Amino acid sequence: MRRGLGFAALALAAAALVGRRLLADATLGTVGGVAVAPRLGPALTVAAIALGAYGCYALLASVLLGRTTNRRRRYNLQRVLRLAFGAAALIGAFGVVTEQWVSVLFSLGVVGVAVTFALQQPLFSLIGWVYILVKHPYGVGDRVAIEGSKGDVVSVDLFVTTLWEINGDMVSTNQPSGRVVTVPNSVVLSSHVTNFHGGDTPYVWNELSVQVAYETDLDFARERMAAVADDYLGDEMAAGVAAYRDRLGETPVELEVAQRPTVNVVQEESWVTLKLRYLVHPRRGTRVRNALSERVLAAFEEHPERVKFPLGRNR
């Protein structure tokens, strides 16, 4: 579809140029005392520039985007192509209208200096957009936390990043609030940005805490918790750990990464806290924690003689 529109736009651009040439060679007279050729000529040239720019954009986009399966790269590439061909068409149109290319380029330079002083924040946001495209601190579809706002990235425009908010003032437990948050791109240059997808490894570590009494058989409780988590997460966590290890191998950081869920013991004043640690996709964190809580408690209740819970309700 896009390739067909591109060829059609180029054909119309060529027709406009042919019409411009015919006007230059023909004597059309006047209409209402106004010469027709001097008015129609530049208009046809501007139309040819606009159609030619769109045609080249459509053809190049159809080729490059067709070879890219990554949604984030497709989105960024489309934005860059639109900006490049749009700027080229705008400069070309100004040059045709004024008939002074050098003056147009010089004027654009002067205007650019003035804009730099008058519109510093939008300019910083534009630089932030370029930084996002080059360094990829986050992309469309990632779950991020930026300067107090947390959500899934919906779009990354020239000046702002739009988030589909989670948590916020209305809900908790990493659930969508239904609100849309707009963040200037300039914040990536001056603030902390947390990406919960971790680049090529879209998994994060999560924990489930269960409090038991000191009379509990801790070795048995730890074994049961790990087994329940292993049965529920299955090979998904193993695949995530493999990708996690590969990514760590590309860095100088040395960490010991467990292949399966593990349980840590923390001694409190009146009870013992068992913390189940596992790898999960950030969008499934709450769902997995709820499912594991139900399964772990059910497994503990099957062995009341070995797993005891603290008495009282002030926990």
C-alpha positions in Angstrom: 0.0 0.0 0.0 2.7 2.5 1.0 4.9 1.5 -2.0 2.0 2.1 -4.4 1.4 5.6 -2.9 5.1 6.3 -3.2 5.1 5.5 -7.0 1.9 7.5 -7.5 3.4 10.5 -5.7 6.6 10.4 -7.7 4.5 10.1 -10.9 2.5 13.2 -9.9 5.8 15.0 -9.1 7.1 14.2 -12.5 3.9 15.5 -14.1 4.2 18.7 -12.1 7.7 19.2 -13.3 6.6 18.6 -16.9 3.9 21.1 -16.5 6.4 23.6 -15.1 8.6 23.1 -18.1 5.7 23.6 -20.5 4.7 26.8 -18.8 8.3 28.1 -19.1 8.3 27.4 -22.9 4.8 28.6 -23.6 3.2 32.0 -23.8 -0.1 31.9 -22.0 -1.0 35.5 -21.9 -2.8 37.0 -18.9 -6.0 36.3 -16.9 -7.6 39.4 -15.4 -4.4 41.4 -16.2 -2.2 38.9 -14.2 0.4 36.7 -15.9 -0.4 33.1 -15.5 3.0 31.5 -16.0 4.9 33.4 -13.2 2.2 32.3 -10.7 1.7 28.7 -11.7 5.3 27.9 -12.2 6.5 28.1 -8.6 3.3 26.5 -7.4 3.9 23.5 -9.6 7.5 23.3 -8.5 6.5 23.4 -4.8 4.0 20.7 -5.5 6.6 18.6 -7.2 9.0 19.0 -4.2 6.3 18.0 -1.8 5.1 15.0 -3.8 8.7 13.9 -4.6 9.6 14.1 -0.9 6.6 12.0 0.1 7.2 9.5 -2.7 10.8 9.0 -1.7 9.7 8.7 2.0 7.0 6.1 1.2 9.3 4.0 -1.0 12.3 4.1 1.4 10.0 3.4 4.4 8.4 0.4 2.6 11.8 -1.1 2.0 13.5 -0.4 5.3 10.5 -1.0 7.5 9.7 -4.3 5.6 13.2 -5.6 6.6 12.8 -4.7 10.3 10.7 -7.0 12.5 11.5 -5.2 15.7 8.6 -2.9 16.6 10.8 -0.4 18.4 13.2 0.0 15.5 10.3 0.3 13.1 8.8 3.1 15.2 12.1 5.0 15.5 13.0 4.6 11.9 9.6 5.9 10.7 10.0 9.0 12.9 13.5 9.8 11.6 12.4 9.4 8.0 9.4 11.6 8.4 11.6 14.3 10.1 14.3 14.1 7.4 12.1 14.3 4.3 9.8 16.8 5.9 12.7 19.2 6.7 14.1 18.7 3.2 10.8 19.4 1.5 10.3 22.5 3.7 13.7 24.0 2.8 13.2 23.2 -0.9 9.8 24.9 -0.9 11.2 28.1 0.8 14.0 28.2 -1.8 11.6 28.0 -4.7 9.3 30.7 -3.2 12.1 33.1 -2.4 14.3 32.1 -5.4 17.3 32.7 -3.1 18.7 29.4 -1.8 21.7 30.9 -0.1 19.6 33.5 1.7 17.1 30.9 2.8 19.9 28.7 4.3 21.5 31.7 5.9 18.2 32.9 7.3 17.5 29.4 8.7 20.9 29.6 10.5 20.1 33.0 12.0 16.6 31.8 13.0 18.2 28.7 14.5 20.4 30.7 16.8 17.5 32.8 17.9 15.4 29.7 18.6 18.2 28.3 20.6 18.0 31.1 23.1 14.2 31.6 23.0 13.2 27.9 23.1 15.8 26.2 25.3 13.4 23.6 26.8 11.9 22.4 23.5 15.4 22.2 22.1 16.6 20.1 25.0 13.6 17.9 24.5 14.6 17.5 20.8 18.1 16.6 21.9 16.7 14.2 24.4 14.7 12.6 21.5 17.9 12.1 19.5 19.6 10.6 22.6 16.7 8.2 23.1 17.0 7.0 19.5 20.8 6.6 19.7 21.3 5.2 23.2 17.9 3.4 23.7 17.4 4.0 27.4 13.8 3.0 26.7 11.4 2.4 23.7 7.8 2.0 22.9 6.3 -0.9 24.9 8.8 -0.7 27.7 7.7 -0.2 31.4 9.7 2.7 32.8 9.8 5.0 35.8 10.8 8.6 34.9 11.0 11.4 37.4 8.2 10.2 39.6 6.0 8.8 36.8 5.7 5.1 36.1 4.0 3.4 33.2 4.3 1.7 29.8 5.7 3.8 27.0 3.0 4.5 24.4 4.9 6.8 22.1 8.1 8.8 21.8 7.5 12.0 19.9 10.0 14.8 19.0 9.5 16.6 22.3 7.6 14.3 24.7 7.2 10.7 25.8 3.7 9.5 26.6 3.2 6.9 29.3 0.2 4.7 30.1 0.3 5.2 33.8 0.5 2.4 36.4 0.2 2.9 40.2 -0.1 6.7 40.6 -2.5 8.2 43.1 -5.5 6.1 42.3 -4.3 2.4 42.2 -1.4 0.3 43.5 0.2 -3.1 42.9 1.5 -2.1 39.5 -2.0 -1.9 37.9 -2.9 0.6 35.2 -4.7 3.7 36.4 -6.2 4.6 33.0 -4.4 8.0 33.0 -1.9 9.1 30.4 1.2 10.9 31.5 3.3 13.2 29.2 7.0 13.6 30.1 9.4 16.0 28.3 12.2 14.1 26.5 14.7 16.5 28.2 14.3 14.6 31.5 16.5 11.7 30.1 19.4 14.2 30.1 19.0 15.3 33.7 17.0 12.6 35.7 17.2 9.0 36.5 15.3 6.7 34.1 14.5 3.1 35.3 13.7 0.6 32.6 12.0 -2.5 34.0 12.6 -4.4 30.8 16.4 -4.2 31.0 17.0 -3.9 27.3 17.3 -7.3 25.7 16.3 -9.1 28.9 12.6 -8.3 29.6 12.6 -9.8 33.1 13.1 -8.5 36.6 13.6 -10.1 39.9 10.7 -10.2 42.3 10.1 -11.4 45.8 7.3 -12.9 47.8 7.5 -12.7 51.6 5.7 -15.1 53.9 6.0 -14.9 57.7 6.2 -18.1 59.8 6.8 -18.9 63.5 10.1 -19.9 64.9 8.7 -23.4 65.6 8.6 -24.0 61.8 10.8 -26.5 60.1 12.6 -23.9 58.1 14.4 -26.3 55.8 11.1 -28.0 54.9 9.3 -24.6 54.4 12.1 -23.3 52.2 12.1 -26.4 50.1 8.3 -26.3 49.7 8.3 -22.7 48.7 11.0 -23.2 46.1 9.3 -26.3 44.7 5.9 -24.5 44.4 7.5 -21.6 42.5 9.5 -23.9 40.3 6.4 -25.9 39.4 4.4 -22.7 38.6 7.1 -20.8 36.7 8.5 -23.8 34.9 11.0 -23.4 32.2 10.0 -19.7 31.6 12.3 -18.6 34.5 15.1 -20.8 33.2 15.0 -19.2 29.8 14.9 -15.8 31.4 17.9 -16.6 33.5 19.8 -17.8 30.5 19.2 -14.5 28.7 20.0 -12.7 31.9 23.4 -14.5 32.2 24.2 -13.7 28.6 23.6 -10.0 29.2 25.7 -10.1 32.3 28.5 -11.8 30.3 28.8 -8.7 28.1 29.6 -6.6 31.2 32.4 -6.6 33.7 29.9 -7.3 36.5 30.2 -10.7 38.2 27.1 -12.0 39.9 25.9 -15.4 40.9 22.5 -16.0 39.2 20.4 -18.9 40.4 18.8 -21.1 37.8 15.6 -21.8 39.8 13.7 -19.9 42.5 15.5 -19.5 45.8 14.3 -18.7 49.4 16.1 -16.4 51.8 15.5 -16.4 55.5 15.3 -13.2 57.5 14.9 -13.4 61.3 12.5 -10.8 62.8 11.8 -10.1 66.4 8.7 -12.4 66.7 8.8 -14.4 63.6 10.8 -15.5 60.6 10.3 -14.1 57.1 10.8 -16.4 54.2 11.5 -14.4 51.0 11.0 -16.3 47.7 13.1 -14.8 44.9 12.2 -15.4 41.3 12.5 -13.9 37.8 9.3 -12.7 36.1 8.1 -10.4 33.3 7.4 -6.9 34.8 3.8 -6.9 33.5 3.1 -10.2 35.1 4.6 -9.4 38.5 1.4 -8.8 40.5 -0.4 -11.8 38.8 2.5 -14.2 39.5 2.9 -13.0 43.1 -0.8 -13.5 43.8 -0.8 -17.0 42.3 2.4 -18.0 44.2 0.9 -16.7 47.5 -2.1 -18.9 47.1 -0.1 -21.9 46.2 2.5 -21.5 48.9 -0.1 -21.0 51.6 -2.0 -24.0 50.4 1.2 -26.1 50.5 2.0 -24.9 54.0 -1.5 -25.7 55.3 -1.1 -29.3 54.1 1.6 -29.7 56.7 0.4 -27.9 59.9 2.7 -30.0 62.0 5.8 -28.7 60.2 4.8 -25.1 59.3 3.6 -22.8 62.0 2.3 -19.3 61.6 2.9 -16.5 64.1 0.1 -15.8 66.6 -1.5 -12.4 66.9 -2.6 -9.9 64.3 -0.1 -7.2 64.7 2.2 -8.3 61.9 
